[in-house]
Amino acid sequence: MMEPLNLPPAKLNLSRKGEQVVVWCIIRKKHLVLTPEEWVRQHAIHFLLNERQIPIGRINSEHLVQINGQARRCDIVVFSEFGKPVLIVECKATSIAIDEKTFLQTSNYVQQLQAPYFWMTNGLQHVMMDCRNPGVYLSELPALF
């Protein structure tokens, strides 16, 4: 089993498909191989739904973004009632440090989508930013709606 995270426990629907453990993604409506990154992503999704009470219809997982002509995918994007991105969540496996290098890898998502908030997590460390005020880090996610 995967290691405990610094997020509230999530009631994930886990099962086996041959030799692999899979998790049911309630956003994408399909089974996904339970990788260390997926473990973090699913906990972040459940945190947004259960702790932050964000409606399921406003959360997109593996959101497609065009950056310099290339298709890339944001782990999680939360949208306002008007369909504008308000939060980008980038998930990493617990073994990946949250540092400047990982932030630089995802800064294009922030620039492209123009969401006011950004949350990067490896499930153990969380870094949240107010993208409207560069360099302003948050101790927790603000109320989004």
N, C-alpha and C positions, 0 to 999 in steps of 0.2 A: 504494500500500500504506500501511497505518497505521504510525505511528511506533513505534519500539522502546519498551518499557516498563521500569520498574524492578521487574520480576517475571521469574522464569525463563521462557525461551522455551517456548511451548506448541505442540504439534503440532496445529494446527487444521485441520479439513477445510473448505477454502474452495473455492467454485465460483461460476460465473456463472449467473444467472437473468435472461436478457435483458440489460439494461444494468446490473443490480445485482450486486454481489458478496454472496454469502450464506455463512454459516458454519453448520456442523452443530452443534447443541447436544446434547451427549451426555446432558444431564440432561432436557431437554424433548423430546428425540427428534424434532427437526424442524429444518429450515433456517430461519435468521433473517437478515434484512438486516444486513449488517455495518456498523453505525453506529459512530462513535467510542466511544460508551458500551458497545456490545456487545463491541467489541474488548477493553475493559478487563474486562468481566464474564466473558468466556470465558477470559481469562488467569487471573483470580482463581479460577474453577472448576477449571481445570487445576492451579493451584498447590495448592489444597486437596486434590485427588485425588492428585497425583503427589508433591508435596513433603511434605504433611502426612499422607498416607496415610488420608484420610477415606473411608470406604466410600461408593460412589456412591449407595446407597439412603438415605443420611442427609443428602443435599444436595438442596435444593429451590431452583429458580430461578423468579423472578417469583411468589413466595409471596403468596397473597391474604390480606389483613388488613383487618378492619373497624375503621375509626377514625371515631368520631363519626357512625356510620351510613353512612359512605362506604367503598366498596371501594377499597383502595390495594394496591400491590404492592411487597414488599421484593425487592431484586435477588437476594439469596441468603440462605437460612437453613440452618444446619446443626443437625441434631437429634441428641439423645442416643439411646441404645438404647431408652429409654423414651418417645421421641416428644416430649421437651421441647426447645424451642429452646435451644441453647448458644452460638450465634454468629449475629449478623446482619451481613451484608456489604452495604454500600451502595456502588455503583460510579457514578462520574461519568466523563465524557469528559475527556481530558487537558487540554482548554482550560478546564475548570471548576476554580477554586481550591478547595482543601479548607480551609474557614474556619468561623467561628462560624455564619454564615448557612446553610451547607450542613448543619452539624450540627443546627441548629434545625429544618430541614425534615424531618429523619429521627428526631428525638427521640421522636415519637409511636410509631414502630415499636418502639423500645426499651421504652417504657412499656407498650405493648400486649402484646408477646411475652415480656417479662421474661427475656430471654436475659442470661446473665452477661457476655458479651463482645460488643463492637461494633467493626467494622473499616470505616473509610471510606477509599476509595482512588480516585484518578483515574489509577492506573497508574504515576504518577511519584512522588506523595506518598502516604504511608500514615499514617493515624492510627488507633491501636487503643486501646480503653478497656476498663477493668474496670468494668462498669456497677454492680457491687455496691459499689464505692468511688468515688463521684462525684469527678471531677477527677483520677483516677489513670489516667495514660496509660501504655501499654506500649510497649516498644521492639520487641517481636515478639509474634506470637500464641503463647499458651501451649499446651501439650498439652491437647487438648479431651477426650480419652478416656484 
